[in-house]
Amino acid sequence: MKKVLLDNGSVWLKEIPEPILRRETDVKIQVDYASICGYDLMVYRGQASPGSDFRVGHEVSGTVLETGAQVTGLEPGDKVAVRLDTACGQCAMCRAGKPDYCLNMQMYDGGMQERMVCPEQVLCPLGGLGLRAGCLIEPLTMGMCSVKKADIRGGERVLILGGGAMGLLMLKLLRLYPVSEVVIADPNQKKRKMARDFGATWTFDPASPRYMEEMNGYCESEGYDVVIEASGNPASAKLAFHLAARGGRVVFFGLYGMNFELPVNLFNLYYKDVSIHAVLPSTTLYPAAVKLAPRLRLEELITAEFPYWKASEAFQEKASGEHAKVVLKFHLGTG
């Protein structure tokens, strides 16, 4: 069977042994879809070292093929979303009821392969949700974490910097809240149109020479109550504080490379009394995300799909910046 590997602009398929159940709590699944995530793209661009234990593919859905003797909640044929990490349950953070901050987080093999084996506890049944949407449950949990960190309050004005897949997903989530406005800034015309189609109040082009003037004019120079930086662009990250209102919140979600350091004018931060938040993957939100997903029409975020043997072309397309979500299809019989 085949597995996708990548490093610094190269993508290739490797023949690997068929995975087998090793524990009675193991489950073997057929991978149906895997979406290209932001960190995969960083490795592809050479912005991060994959390392010997890098797992390609964090956004995965599949179908159960085989279960161990002690698996009680799944059976062959079930559709699942895959979580590729699990908390140890023993460290100080886990004992304090904070599994997302586990000090010994265990990682499992990446999902860009035809079949994989993992413990039952990292699989979340999709119920009636389709497998194509199911591969976006992991990014949905990340979007849910971002919106939670933003501490949204009724009537607020929200700005999302970056209209890629995650910015658009967070837009969909925010439209469920009683906010007054959700504004998106992105240089890509197609993504700005998608944002408007998904309910953005207004969109801006950061490539415009009057960008900051337009952004400040729209909010009457009062700033935005919440600024979510989802572009991964260092220049955009530096603007986030300047666009936040006094008493506002700034949430950093984008990936900027491993060595980017953000300069902060602390006097301006004191004056505005802005709260800064970062986003960490969640180990607990998968069931809630599956329940929420049908309301969000997640498949609208997928703008390109490739069979897995065209993974190199898929990464090139994703790296072009023209797409929201790009997914690989691993099983041709999947609808």
N, C-alpha and C positions, 0 to 999 in steps of 0.2 A: 504494500500500500504506500501511498505518497504523502509527504509532508512538505509544507511550504517553509522555506528558510530565506532569510534576507540579511543583508549587511551592506551599508554604505553604497547604495545605488544598485545593488545586485539582488535579484530574486531568482531562486531556483527551486526545483523539486528534488527531494531526496527520497529514495526508497528506504523504508524502515520496516522492522518486523511488526507483524500483527500483534496488537496489545492483547493481553490476557488478564483475566481476573486473578488477583493475588490475595485478596482478603474477602471474607464472606460479606462484607459491607460494600464491596465494589460493584460498579455498574458499567457495562460496556455500551457505548452509544455510537450510532452512526451520525457523523457530523453532517448537517444539512446546509447551514449557512454560517459564514464567519464574516464579520464586518471589519474593515480596516480602521483601527483606532489611532488616536493621536500619537501614542508612544510608538506604535508600529511605524508610523510615518517618520518620526524622529530618527529611529534606527535606520530606516531606508535612506534618509537624507544625510546620514553620517553625523547627526547632532547628538547622538547618544551611542555608547558602546553596547552591543547586544550582550556581551559576556557569554560564558560557556553555558549558563543556565537560563538564558533568555527564552521566554515562551512566546512564540508568535501567535497572535490572535487571542484577544481578551473578550471579544463580543461574539458569542457562539450560541447556536441552537442546534438541537439534534433529536434523534429518535432512539429510544431505548432498544437495544438488541438482546441483552443478556443481563441477568442480575445474580448477585451472590446469595447464598442461603439465608443470610440475615437481613436482606433488604426487604422492607415491609411496605414502603409507600409507593413503589414503582413496579411496573411490569413491562415486558416487551410490547412495543408499539406506542408507549407513552411519549408525548412530545415534551421536551424540557429545554429550559435555558440553563447555561452552565456558568457557575461562578468558579473562578480559577484560584481562589485562595480561601483559607479558613483559619479562624482564630484557634489558638492552642487550648483555651479554656482553663489554663493553669497559671499564667503569669499574673502580675499585680494588676495590670489593666483589665484582663479578663475577669479576675475576681472582683474588681470594682464595678463590673457591669458595663465595661467599655471595650467590647470586642473589636471595634474598628481600630483601636489603638494597640492591639495585641503586639507584644514585644517579640513574639516568635511566630509570626504569621507564616503559615505553610502554603507554598505555591505548588500548583499542579501543572501538568503539561499543557502547552498552548493548544488552541483549538483549530489551527489551520492545518488539519490533517483529515484523512478520510474517516478514521475511527479513533476513538480514545476511550480510556478507562479512568474512572475517577470515583471517589466515594459518594455514596448516596447523599450525604449531607450538603454537597455543593451543587446539587441538581434541584431545580425548581420547576415543578409541573406547569405547563403552559395552559392547561385546560382547553378552552375553545380558541385561544389565540393562535394564529398561524405561525409557522416556523420562520417565515421571512421577517415578520415583525418581531418574532421571538429573539432573534439575534441582537435586537436593539434594547433588550431589557437591561443589560449592564449599563449602557450609556444613559438610559432613562433613570436608573438609580443615581447616577452621578448628577444628572440634572436636578433630581429631587433634592439631593444634598445641597446643591448650589442655591436653590430657591429657599431651602430651609435656612441656610446661613444668612441669606439676604434679609430674613425677618420681615417679610412683606407686610405692610399695613395698608388698610383701606384708603383709597384715594391718592396713593403715591404715584410718582412719575419714575419709571424705570428705564434705564439705558443699557442696552446690550452692545458691547463693542465686539464685533465679529458675527457675521451671519452664516457661518459654516453649519455643519450638522448639529453641533452642540448649542450654538447660539439660537438656531431655529427650534431645536427641541425645547430649550428653556423658554422661548417665546410661546410655544404651545402650552407649556405648563403655566406660565404667567397669565395667560388668557383665562385661566380658571379662577384667578384671584380678582378681587374688586379693586384693581389698580385703575388709576385714571388714564395712564398712557404707558405704552411700551414702545420704545424707539430703538431701532437697530441701525448701526453703522457698519457698512461693508463696501469694499471697492468693487465688488463683482455685481454687475447689473442683474444677472440671473438670480443671484441670491437675494438681492434687494426685492426683486419681484416676488420671489417665494415668501419672503418675510411679509410683504403686504398681503399676499394671498392667505397667509396664516394668521392675519389679524394685527400686524404691526400698525400702530397709529401713524408712524412716519418713519422714513428711512433717509439716511445720509450717506454720501460718498466721501470717505476720508481722504481720497485722492484730490478732492476739490481744493483749489487754492484758498477758498473762503470757508473751509471746513469748520474751524473753531468758531468763527464768527456766526456761521449758520447754526451750529449746535447751541451756542450760548444764546443766540437770538430766539431760538425755539422755546427755550425754558426761561426766557426773560431774564437771563443772566443770574438766575437763582440757583442753578445747578440741578442735578438729578438726585432724588432721594436714595436711589440705589443704582450703582454702576456695576455691571457684571462684565469683567474682561474675559472674553472667550475667544479672542482672535489668535493668541499665541504670538502676536507681533510685539517685540520689545518697545517700539515707539508708541504703540497704542497703550501698553501697560503704563508708560510714563505719564500719559494723559489722564489716566483714570481719576487720580486725586483732584486734578484741576476741574474736572467735570462734575464732581460730586457736590451736593448741596451741604450746607452747614448741618451737622448732626446726621449726615448720611452714612451709608454703608458701601464699602467697595469689596467686591468678591472677586478674587483672582482664580480663574479656572484654566486659562490657556497654558500651553506648554511652550516654554521659551528657550529650550536648550538647557543643558546641565549646568552651565557656568554663568548664566545671566544673573546680574545683581541689580536690583531696582534702587535707584537713588531716590530718597525721600526728603523733601524739605520739611523738617520737623516743626518749624515755626508755623508753616501753613497748615500742617496737620493739627497742631494744637488749636489754631484759630478756628478751623472748621470742625474740630472735634469729630473727625471721621473714624469710623470703625473699620478695621481691615480684617478680611477673612480669607482663608484658603479652603480648598475642597479635597477631601480624602475619599477613596472608594469605600462603599458601605458593604458590610457583610450581612446586614439584616433586612434590607429594604426590598429584596427580590419579590416576595409574595405580594407586597403592596403595589409594586411596580406592575406586576402581571395584571392585577385587578384594575389598575388605572389605565393601562395601555390602550384598551379599546376606545376610550374617550379621546385619545390623542391622534389616532390614525398615523401610527409611526411609519408605515410604509411610504407615506408621502415624502419622507426624508431621504429615501433611497433614490438616487439619480443615475446610478449605473450598477449593472450586475454582470459578473464574468464567471465562466466556469473556472474551477480552481487551476486548471492547467494553463490558464492565461493570467496567472497571478502577476507576472511581470508587467503586463499591459495594464492590469488593474491598478497597481501601485503608481505607474506613470500617470494614469488618469487622475488618481487621487492627488498626487503631488502637483498637478497642473493648477490646482486651486479653483477649477471650474465646477466641482461637484460638492454636494453635501455628503451624503453617505454613499460609499462604494462597498459592495458586498461580493464575496466569493460564494459560489454555489458548488457544494461538494457532492451532492447526490442528484443525479439527473432526474430521478423519479419523483423528486420533491416538487410539490405544487407551489 
